[in-house]
């Protein structure tokens, strides 16, 4: 079972993934690296980071906030 602090940590991590998924700070940039625009490399790196985050989440906190309800009878 995870603690409340850990649940908040996972939520903050998810919000960071969402907030920085679109590289708004690179809009209008013409920078190129290895023949591709830098924003393409941003997405490649971001997808790798998101994959690692989700992998860690499935191993550590899958089902966070879901608890078994006992039957009353």
N, C-alpha and C positions, 0 to 999 in steps of 0.2 A: 504494500500500500504506500502511496506517496503522501508526503506532507503537504500542507497548504503552501509553504514557501516554494516547494518544488513545482506545484501546480501553477503558481504565479510565474515562476521561471519559464515553464513551457509556454505559457500564454504570451509572455513578453517576447520570447524567441519567435513564436508564430507571427506576432505583430511586426517584428523587425523583418521577417521574411516577406511579408505582404507589402510593407511600406517601401522597401528597397528593391522590389521586383522590377519596377519600371525605373530605369536610370534617368530620371527627369533632369538631373544635373548634367547629363551628357547631351541634352537636346541641342542641336545646332553645331555639334562638334564634328569637324572633318578629320579627326585624327584616325590614322590607319596603323595597324600593327600586323605584321606577317601577312599582308595583303588583304586583310579584312578590317572593317570599321571596328573601333574600340568597343562600341556598344554591343557588337556581336560577341566579342570576347567576354564582356560583362555578363551577358546572358548565359554563356557557356559556363563560366565560373559560378554564377548564381544558381544554375540548375544543379551543378555538382554539390554546392553547399546545401541547397534545399533537399537533395537526395540523402545526404548524410544526416541532416537534421531529422527527416522523417524516418530514416532507418533507426536512429537512436531513439526516437519517440516510440516506435513499434516495439523495440526491445525493452524499454524502461517503463513507459507510462501508457501503453495502449489500454483504453477503457477508463481513462482518468475521469473521475466524476460519475462513473456508472457503478451503482451499488446494487446488490441483490436485495429485493424486497421480500420480506418474509410474509407468508400467508397468514391471515388471521382466521381463526376458526374456533 
